[in-house]
Amino acid sequence: MNTHYAQQGKFFPDSDGVRDAAEKLTGADFHEFFADYVSGVREIPWDSFFAYMGLRVSTVQASFVHRGFDVVQKFDQPPTVVRVQPGSEAERAGLKPDDIIVSVNGTAAGRDVEQLIEGLGPGTVLHLRIRRDGAPQELQWTLGARKMTIYRLLDVPGITPEQREARRSWLYMNSNN
């Protein structure tokens, strides 16, 4: 599709255009797939798709810190707030764009400020010392959590030589595109 469309400056008007292009290139009918999984609401049966290659999908739910704000650090400048998420605990605590972060829970803020906050974990009280318009201020709030699903491909038990070969062929074919 890349060769026949993107590299020639051709674009798809919508998902029907992608389906039509895939059907022309492969000679296969993707109408049902697109109706169910692209414009429809059915979840893709990943295990069924990958079983041919001896793979299955494993999922893990993980919680990460939800800061409620984004920072940037330019060269040797201190970390500066660039965006505060509306409705977040950070906004309710009074954090604003252009606030300069001086310290996080008593530790001087530097290039690792985001990792420092992530390391505190959801539910921890965050104490920020900031500078706003040259004046120091103290802010605090409890860090929230954002949940994410992490997906991994694993071997099915008792993978067959045919499945290994199918996987090798699939990986080799896709590595050349």
Biotite code that builds the C-alpha atoms (Angstrom):
import biotite.structure as struc

atoms = struc.array([
    struc.Atom([0.000, 0.000, 0.000], chain_id="A", res_id=1, res_name="MET", atom_name="CA", element="C"),
    struc.Atom([2.916, 2.296, 0.757], chain_id="A", res_id=2, res_name="ASN", atom_name="CA", element="C"),
    struc.Atom([4.390, 1.758, -2.722], chain_id="A", res_id=3, res_name="THR", atom_name="CA", element="C"),
    struc.Atom([1.096, 2.055, -4.603], chain_id="A", res_id=4, res_name="HIS", atom_name="CA", element="C"),
    struc.Atom([-0.386, 4.928, -2.627], chain_id="A", res_id=5, res_name="TYR", atom_name="CA", element="C"),
    struc.Atom([1.736, 6.963, -0.198], chain_id="A", res_id=6, res_name="ALA", atom_name="CA", element="C"),
    struc.Atom([4.859, 7.026, -2.370], chain_id="A", res_id=7, res_name="GLN", atom_name="CA", element="C"),
    struc.Atom([2.750, 8.158, -5.322], chain_id="A", res_id=8, res_name="GLN", atom_name="CA", element="C"),
    struc.Atom([1.111, 10.926, -3.297], chain_id="A", res_id=9, res_name="GLY", atom_name="CA", element="C"),
    struc.Atom([-2.275, 9.162, -3.266], chain_id="A", res_id=10, res_name="LYS", atom_name="CA", element="C"),
    struc.Atom([-4.427, 9.415, -0.151], chain_id="A", res_id=11, res_name="PHE", atom_name="CA", element="C"),
    struc.Atom([-7.442, 7.573, 1.183], chain_id="A", res_id=12, res_name="PHE", atom_name="CA", element="C"),
    struc.Atom([-10.632, 9.600, 1.642], chain_id="A", res_id=13, res_name="PRO", atom_name="CA", element="C"),
    struc.Atom([-11.860, 7.417, 4.559], chain_id="A", res_id=14, res_name="ASP", atom_name="CA", element="C"),
    struc.Atom([-11.812, 3.846, 5.879], chain_id="A", res_id=15, res_name="SER", atom_name="CA", element="C"),
    struc.Atom([-13.747, 2.716, 2.773], chain_id="A", res_id=16, res_name="ASP", atom_name="CA", element="C"),
    struc.Atom([-10.847, 3.984, 0.697], chain_id="A", res_id=17, res_name="GLY", atom_name="CA", element="C"),
    struc.Atom([-8.392, 1.958, 2.787], chain_id="A", res_id=18, res_name="VAL", atom_name="CA", element="C"),
    struc.Atom([-10.607, -1.128, 2.434], chain_id="A", res_id=19, res_name="ARG", atom_name="CA", element="C"),
    struc.Atom([-10.916, -0.668, -1.327], chain_id="A", res_id=20, res_name="ASP", atom_name="CA", element="C"),
    struc.Atom([-7.139, -0.278, -1.672], chain_id="A", res_id=21, res_name="ALA", atom_name="CA", element="C"),
    struc.Atom([-6.435, -3.357, 0.470], chain_id="A", res_id=22, res_name="ALA", atom_name="CA", element="C"),
    struc.Atom([-8.922, -5.387, -1.573], chain_id="A", res_id=23, res_name="GLU", atom_name="CA", element="C"),
    struc.Atom([-7.384, -4.267, -4.891], chain_id="A", res_id=24, res_name="LYS", atom_name="CA", element="C"),
    struc.Atom([-3.872, -5.110, -3.709], chain_id="A", res_id=25, res_name="LEU", atom_name="CA", element="C"),
    struc.Atom([-4.674, -8.478, -2.137], chain_id="A", res_id=26, res_name="THR", atom_name="CA", element="C"),
    struc.Atom([-7.677, -9.715, -4.105], chain_id="A", res_id=27, res_name="GLY", atom_name="CA", element="C"),
    struc.Atom([-9.347, -10.505, -0.762], chain_id="A", res_id=28, res_name="ALA", atom_name="CA", element="C"),
    struc.Atom([-12.698, -9.271, 0.517], chain_id="A", res_id=29, res_name="ASP", atom_name="CA", element="C"),
    struc.Atom([-12.320, -7.124, 3.651], chain_id="A", res_id=30, res_name="PHE", atom_name="CA", element="C"),
    struc.Atom([-15.925, -5.876, 3.792], chain_id="A", res_id=31, res_name="HIS", atom_name="CA", element="C"),
    struc.Atom([-16.916, -8.031, 6.793], chain_id="A", res_id=32, res_name="GLU", atom_name="CA", element="C"),
    struc.Atom([-13.678, -7.243, 8.678], chain_id="A", res_id=33, res_name="PHE", atom_name="CA", element="C"),
    struc.Atom([-14.142, -3.488, 8.242], chain_id="A", res_id=34, res_name="PHE", atom_name="CA", element="C"),
    struc.Atom([-17.862, -3.680, 9.102], chain_id="A", res_id=35, res_name="ALA", atom_name="CA", element="C"),
    struc.Atom([-17.108, -5.589, 12.310], chain_id="A", res_id=36, res_name="ASP", atom_name="CA", element="C"),
    struc.Atom([-13.829, -4.112, 13.533], chain_id="A", res_id=37, res_name="TYR", atom_name="CA", element="C"),
    struc.Atom([-13.200, -0.740, 11.870], chain_id="A", res_id=38, res_name="VAL", atom_name="CA", element="C"),
    struc.Atom([-16.593, 0.937, 11.650], chain_id="A", res_id=39, res_name="SER", atom_name="CA", element="C"),
    struc.Atom([-18.215, -1.622, 13.955], chain_id="A", res_id=40, res_name="GLY", atom_name="CA", element="C"),
    struc.Atom([-17.826, -2.148, 17.669], chain_id="A", res_id=41, res_name="VAL", atom_name="CA", element="C"),
    struc.Atom([-16.604, -5.745, 17.828], chain_id="A", res_id=42, res_name="ARG", atom_name="CA", element="C"),
    struc.Atom([-13.230, -6.319, 19.454], chain_id="A", res_id=43, res_name="GLU", atom_name="CA", element="C"),
    struc.Atom([-10.653, -7.871, 17.163], chain_id="A", res_id=44, res_name="ILE", atom_name="CA", element="C"),
    struc.Atom([-10.108, -11.547, 18.110], chain_id="A", res_id=45, res_name="PRO", atom_name="CA", element="C"),
    struc.Atom([-6.342, -11.208, 18.254], chain_id="A", res_id=46, res_name="TRP", atom_name="CA", element="C"),
    struc.Atom([-5.739, -14.737, 19.533], chain_id="A", res_id=47, res_name="ASP", atom_name="CA", element="C"),
    struc.Atom([-7.555, -16.173, 16.507], chain_id="A", res_id=48, res_name="SER", atom_name="CA", element="C"),
    struc.Atom([-5.500, -14.039, 14.127], chain_id="A", res_id=49, res_name="PHE", atom_name="CA", element="C"),
    struc.Atom([-2.150, -14.880, 15.725], chain_id="A", res_id=50, res_name="PHE", atom_name="CA", element="C"),
    struc.Atom([-2.815, -18.594, 16.448], chain_id="A", res_id=51, res_name="ALA", atom_name="CA", element="C"),
    struc.Atom([-1.751, -19.462, 12.906], chain_id="A", res_id=52, res_name="TYR", atom_name="CA", element="C"),
    struc.Atom([1.754, -18.299, 13.844], chain_id="A", res_id=53, res_name="MET", atom_name="CA", element="C"),
    struc.Atom([1.756, -19.913, 17.285], chain_id="A", res_id=54, res_name="GLY", atom_name="CA", element="C"),
    struc.Atom([1.168, -16.679, 19.169], chain_id="A", res_id=55, res_name="LEU", atom_name="CA", element="C"),
    struc.Atom([-1.414, -15.447, 21.646], chain_id="A", res_id=56, res_name="ARG", atom_name="CA", element="C"),
    struc.Atom([-2.058, -12.037, 23.160], chain_id="A", res_id=57, res_name="VAL", atom_name="CA", element="C"),
    struc.Atom([-1.442, -11.479, 26.859], chain_id="A", res_id=58, res_name="SER", atom_name="CA", element="C"),
    struc.Atom([-2.662, -8.358, 28.629], chain_id="A", res_id=59, res_name="THR", atom_name="CA", element="C"),
    struc.Atom([-1.711, -6.757, 31.916], chain_id="A", res_id=60, res_name="VAL", atom_name="CA", element="C"),
    struc.Atom([-3.451, -3.794, 33.544], chain_id="A", res_id=61, res_name="GLN", atom_name="CA", element="C"),
    struc.Atom([-0.998, -1.252, 34.942], chain_id="A", res_id=62, res_name="ALA", atom_name="CA", element="C"),
    struc.Atom([-1.429, 1.994, 36.869], chain_id="A", res_id=63, res_name="SER", atom_name="CA", element="C"),
    struc.Atom([0.784, 4.980, 36.238], chain_id="A", res_id=64, res_name="PHE", atom_name="CA", element="C"),
    struc.Atom([0.964, 8.392, 37.861], chain_id="A", res_id=65, res_name="VAL", atom_name="CA", element="C"),
    struc.Atom([-1.374, 10.983, 36.403], chain_id="A", res_id=66, res_name="HIS", atom_name="CA", element="C"),
    struc.Atom([0.465, 14.275, 36.967], chain_id="A", res_id=67, res_name="ARG", atom_name="CA", element="C"),
    struc.Atom([-2.143, 16.496, 35.366], chain_id="A", res_id=68, res_name="GLY", atom_name="CA", element="C"),
    struc.Atom([0.505, 18.715, 33.783], chain_id="A", res_id=69, res_name="PHE", atom_name="CA", element="C"),
    struc.Atom([3.335, 18.680, 31.244], chain_id="A", res_id=70, res_name="ASP", atom_name="CA", element="C"),
    struc.Atom([6.757, 20.217, 31.643], chain_id="A", res_id=71, res_name="VAL", atom_name="CA", element="C"),
    struc.Atom([9.595, 21.126, 29.327], chain_id="A", res_id=72, res_name="VAL", atom_name="CA", element="C"),
    struc.Atom([13.196, 21.916, 30.086], chain_id="A", res_id=73, res_name="GLN", atom_name="CA", element="C"),
    struc.Atom([15.166, 23.942, 27.586], chain_id="A", res_id=74, res_name="LYS", atom_name="CA", element="C"),
    struc.Atom([18.938, 23.499, 27.744], chain_id="A", res_id=75, res_name="PHE", atom_name="CA", element="C"),
    struc.Atom([20.160, 24.651, 31.170], chain_id="A", res_id=76, res_name="ASP", atom_name="CA", element="C"),
    struc.Atom([16.849, 26.235, 32.199], chain_id="A", res_id=77, res_name="GLN", atom_name="CA", element="C"),
    struc.Atom([14.774, 24.787, 35.068], chain_id="A", res_id=78, res_name="PRO", atom_name="CA", element="C"),
    struc.Atom([11.703, 22.648, 34.257], chain_id="A", res_id=79, res_name="PRO", atom_name="CA", element="C"),
    struc.Atom([8.771, 24.830, 33.266], chain_id="A", res_id=80, res_name="THR", atom_name="CA", element="C"),
    struc.Atom([5.084, 23.906, 33.166], chain_id="A", res_id=81, res_name="VAL", atom_name="CA", element="C"),
    struc.Atom([3.783, 24.135, 29.601], chain_id="A", res_id=82, res_name="VAL", atom_name="CA", element="C"),
    struc.Atom([0.282, 22.725, 30.055], chain_id="A", res_id=83, res_name="ARG", atom_name="CA", element="C"),
    struc.Atom([-2.063, 22.027, 32.946], chain_id="A", res_id=84, res_name="VAL", atom_name="CA", element="C"),
    struc.Atom([-4.845, 19.583, 32.206], chain_id="A", res_id=85, res_name="GLN", atom_name="CA", element="C"),
    struc.Atom([-8.254, 21.181, 32.773], chain_id="A", res_id=86, res_name="PRO", atom_name="CA", element="C"),
    struc.Atom([-10.098, 19.632, 35.718], chain_id="A", res_id=87, res_name="GLY", atom_name="CA", element="C"),
    struc.Atom([-6.959, 17.923, 37.057], chain_id="A", res_id=88, res_name="SER", atom_name="CA", element="C"),
    struc.Atom([-5.764, 17.950, 40.656], chain_id="A", res_id=89, res_name="GLU", atom_name="CA", element="C"),
    struc.Atom([-2.822, 20.050, 39.439], chain_id="A", res_id=90, res_name="ALA", atom_name="CA", element="C"),
    struc.Atom([-5.237, 22.719, 38.192], chain_id="A", res_id=91, res_name="GLU", atom_name="CA", element="C"),
    struc.Atom([-7.271, 22.605, 41.428], chain_id="A", res_id=92, res_name="ARG", atom_name="CA", element="C"),
    struc.Atom([-4.049, 23.045, 43.420], chain_id="A", res_id=93, res_name="ALA", atom_name="CA", element="C"),
    struc.Atom([-3.298, 26.231, 41.451], chain_id="A", res_id=94, res_name="GLY", atom_name="CA", element="C"),
    struc.Atom([-0.536, 25.129, 39.056], chain_id="A", res_id=95, res_name="LEU", atom_name="CA", element="C"),
    struc.Atom([-0.357, 27.277, 35.924], chain_id="A", res_id=96, res_name="LYS", atom_name="CA", element="C"),
    struc.Atom([1.530, 27.274, 32.630], chain_id="A", res_id=97, res_name="PRO", atom_name="CA", element="C"),
    struc.Atom([4.906, 29.074, 32.883], chain_id="A", res_id=98, res_name="ASP", atom_name="CA", element="C"),
    struc.Atom([5.324, 28.062, 36.550], chain_id="A", res_id=99, res_name="ASP", atom_name="CA", element="C"),
    struc.Atom([8.938, 27.068, 37.136], chain_id="A", res_id=100, res_name="ILE", atom_name="CA", element="C"),
    struc.Atom([9.381, 23.877, 39.154], chain_id="A", res_id=101, res_name="ILE", atom_name="CA", element="C"),
    struc.Atom([12.059, 24.329, 41.812], chain_id="A", res_id=102, res_name="VAL", atom_name="CA", element="C"),
    struc.Atom([11.656, 21.103, 43.785], chain_id="A", res_id=103, res_name="SER", atom_name="CA", element="C"),
    struc.Atom([9.551, 17.938, 44.040], chain_id="A", res_id=104, res_name="VAL", atom_name="CA", element="C"),
    struc.Atom([8.916, 16.634, 47.572], chain_id="A", res_id=105, res_name="ASN", atom_name="CA", element="C"),
    struc.Atom([12.083, 18.350, 48.752], chain_id="A", res_id=106, res_name="GLY", atom_name="CA", element="C"),
    struc.Atom([14.323, 17.160, 45.899], chain_id="A", res_id=107, res_name="THR", atom_name="CA", element="C"),
    struc.Atom([15.702, 19.782, 43.517], chain_id="A", res_id=108, res_name="ALA", atom_name="CA", element="C"),
    struc.Atom([13.979, 19.589, 40.140], chain_id="A", res_id=109, res_name="ALA", atom_name="CA", element="C"),
    struc.Atom([16.180, 18.877, 37.153], chain_id="A", res_id=110, res_name="GLY", atom_name="CA", element="C"),
    struc.Atom([16.065, 17.010, 33.865], chain_id="A", res_id=111, res_name="ARG", atom_name="CA", element="C"),
    struc.Atom([14.558, 13.974, 35.575], chain_id="A", res_id=112, res_name="ASP", atom_name="CA", element="C"),
    struc.Atom([11.562, 15.814, 37.054], chain_id="A", res_id=113, res_name="VAL", atom_name="CA", element="C"),
    struc.Atom([8.997, 13.672, 35.212], chain_id="A", res_id=114, res_name="GLU", atom_name="CA", element="C"),
    struc.Atom([10.693, 10.419, 36.275], chain_id="A", res_id=115, res_name="GLN", atom_name="CA", element="C"),
    struc.Atom([10.955, 11.764, 39.825], chain_id="A", res_id=116, res_name="LEU", atom_name="CA", element="C"),
    struc.Atom([7.191, 12.328, 39.946], chain_id="A", res_id=117, res_name="ILE", atom_name="CA", element="C"),
    struc.Atom([6.426, 8.984, 38.232], chain_id="A", res_id=118, res_name="GLU", atom_name="CA", element="C"),
    struc.Atom([8.543, 7.258, 40.880], chain_id="A", res_id=119, res_name="GLY", atom_name="CA", element="C"),
    struc.Atom([6.315, 8.605, 43.651], chain_id="A", res_id=120, res_name="LEU", atom_name="CA", element="C"),
    struc.Atom([3.385, 6.510, 42.503], chain_id="A", res_id=121, res_name="GLY", atom_name="CA", element="C"),
    struc.Atom([-0.368, 7.148, 42.388], chain_id="A", res_id=122, res_name="PRO", atom_name="CA", element="C"),
    struc.Atom([-1.907, 8.211, 45.703], chain_id="A", res_id=123, res_name="GLY", atom_name="CA", element="C"),
    struc.Atom([1.245, 9.982, 46.922], chain_id="A", res_id=124, res_name="THR", atom_name="CA", element="C"),
    struc.Atom([0.985, 13.593, 48.066], chain_id="A", res_id=125, res_name="VAL", atom_name="CA", element="C"),
    struc.Atom([3.023, 15.738, 45.678], chain_id="A", res_id=126, res_name="LEU", atom_name="CA", element="C"),
    struc.Atom([4.686, 18.807, 47.195], chain_id="A", res_id=127, res_name="HIS", atom_name="CA", element="C"),
    struc.Atom([5.857, 21.215, 44.506], chain_id="A", res_id=128, res_name="LEU", atom_name="CA", element="C"),
    struc.Atom([7.918, 24.295, 45.168], chain_id="A", res_id=129, res_name="ARG", atom_name="CA", element="C"),
    struc.Atom([7.479, 26.606, 42.199], chain_id="A", res_id=130, res_name="ILE", atom_name="CA", element="C"),
    struc.Atom([8.440, 30.100, 41.121], chain_id="A", res_id=131, res_name="ARG", atom_name="CA", element="C"),
    struc.Atom([5.747, 32.228, 39.530], chain_id="A", res_id=132, res_name="ARG", atom_name="CA", element="C"),
    struc.Atom([6.661, 35.705, 38.347], chain_id="A", res_id=133, res_name="ASP", atom_name="CA", element="C"),
    struc.Atom([9.821, 35.434, 40.465], chain_id="A", res_id=134, res_name="GLY", atom_name="CA", element="C"),
    struc.Atom([7.967, 34.671, 43.706], chain_id="A", res_id=135, res_name="ALA", atom_name="CA", element="C"),
    struc.Atom([8.258, 31.252, 45.394], chain_id="A", res_id=136, res_name="PRO", atom_name="CA", element="C"),
    struc.Atom([5.094, 29.284, 46.122], chain_id="A", res_id=137, res_name="GLN", atom_name="CA", element="C"),
    struc.Atom([4.254, 25.898, 47.579], chain_id="A", res_id=138, res_name="GLU", atom_name="CA", element="C"),
    struc.Atom([1.584, 23.683, 46.014], chain_id="A", res_id=139, res_name="LEU", atom_name="CA", element="C"),
    struc.Atom([0.445, 20.199, 46.932], chain_id="A", res_id=140, res_name="GLN", atom_name="CA", element="C"),
    struc.Atom([-2.058, 17.595, 45.815], chain_id="A", res_id=141, res_name="TRP", atom_name="CA", element="C"),
    struc.Atom([-2.496, 13.851, 45.719], chain_id="A", res_id=142, res_name="THR", atom_name="CA", element="C"),
    struc.Atom([-1.280, 12.246, 42.509], chain_id="A", res_id=143, res_name="LEU", atom_name="CA", element="C"),
    struc.Atom([-3.950, 10.440, 40.558], chain_id="A", res_id=144, res_name="GLY", atom_name="CA", element="C"),
    struc.Atom([-3.659, 7.261, 38.525], chain_id="A", res_id=145, res_name="ALA", atom_name="CA", element="C"),
    struc.Atom([-4.124, 6.501, 34.881], chain_id="A", res_id=146, res_name="ARG", atom_name="CA", element="C"),
    struc.Atom([-4.728, 2.920, 33.912], chain_id="A", res_id=147, res_name="LYS", atom_name="CA", element="C"),
    struc.Atom([-3.264, 1.367, 30.801], chain_id="A", res_id=148, res_name="MET", atom_name="CA", element="C"),
    struc.Atom([-3.507, -2.024, 29.204], chain_id="A", res_id=149, res_name="THR", atom_name="CA", element="C"),
    struc.Atom([-0.155, -3.450, 28.152], chain_id="A", res_id=150, res_name="ILE", atom_name="CA", element="C"),
    struc.Atom([-0.239, -6.020, 25.358], chain_id="A", res_id=151, res_name="TYR", atom_name="CA", element="C"),
    struc.Atom([2.363, -8.726, 24.710], chain_id="A", res_id=152, res_name="ARG", atom_name="CA", element="C"),
    struc.Atom([2.612, -11.535, 22.167], chain_id="A", res_id=153, res_name="LEU", atom_name="CA", element="C"),
    struc.Atom([3.518, -14.901, 23.705], chain_id="A", res_id=154, res_name="LEU", atom_name="CA", element="C"),
    struc.Atom([4.074, -18.378, 22.286], chain_id="A", res_id=155, res_name="ASP", atom_name="CA", element="C"),
    struc.Atom([1.094, -20.692, 22.496], chain_id="A", res_id=156, res_name="VAL", atom_name="CA", element="C"),
    struc.Atom([1.808, -23.908, 24.419], chain_id="A", res_id=157, res_name="PRO", atom_name="CA", element="C"),
    struc.Atom([3.140, -26.643, 22.136], chain_id="A", res_id=158, res_name="GLY", atom_name="CA", element="C"),
    struc.Atom([3.931, -24.458, 19.128], chain_id="A", res_id=159, res_name="ILE", atom_name="CA", element="C"),
    struc.Atom([4.252, -26.590, 15.993], chain_id="A", res_id=160, res_name="THR", atom_name="CA", element="C"),
    struc.Atom([6.983, -26.449, 13.329], chain_id="A", res_id=161, res_name="PRO", atom_name="CA", element="C"),
    struc.Atom([4.322, -25.194, 10.879], chain_id="A", res_id=162, res_name="GLU", atom_name="CA", element="C"),
    struc.Atom([3.447, -22.299, 13.186], chain_id="A", res_id=163, res_name="GLN", atom_name="CA", element="C"),
    struc.Atom([7.152, -21.433, 13.585], chain_id="A", res_id=164, res_name="ARG", atom_name="CA", element="C"),
    struc.Atom([7.549, -21.414, 9.805], chain_id="A", res_id=165, res_name="GLU", atom_name="CA", element="C"),
    struc.Atom([4.420, -19.273, 9.351], chain_id="A", res_id=166, res_name="ALA", atom_name="CA", element="C"),
    struc.Atom([5.800, -16.818, 11.906], chain_id="A", res_id=167, res_name="ARG", atom_name="CA", element="C"),
    struc.Atom([9.225, -16.737, 10.240], chain_id="A", res_id=168, res_name="ARG", atom_name="CA", element="C"),
    struc.Atom([7.630, -16.115, 6.845], chain_id="A", res_id=169, res_name="SER", atom_name="CA", element="C"),
    struc.Atom([5.380, -13.401, 8.246], chain_id="A", res_id=170, res_name="TRP", atom_name="CA", element="C"),
    struc.Atom([8.241, -11.621, 10.001], chain_id="A", res_id=171, res_name="LEU", atom_name="CA", element="C"),
    struc.Atom([10.531, -11.907, 6.982], chain_id="A", res_id=172, res_name="TYR", atom_name="CA", element="C"),
    struc.Atom([7.834, -10.698, 4.570], chain_id="A", res_id=173, res_name="MET", atom_name="CA", element="C"),
    struc.Atom([7.024, -7.698, 6.772], chain_id="A", res_id=174, res_name="ASN", atom_name="CA", element="C"),
    struc.Atom([10.661, -6.753, 7.383], chain_id="A", res_id=175, res_name="SER", atom_name="CA", element="C"),
    struc.Atom([11.159, -5.934, 3.705], chain_id="A", res_id=176, res_name="ASN", atom_name="CA", element="C"),
    struc.Atom([8.336, -3.371, 3.496], chain_id="A", res_id=177, res_name="ASN", atom_name="CA", element="C"),
])
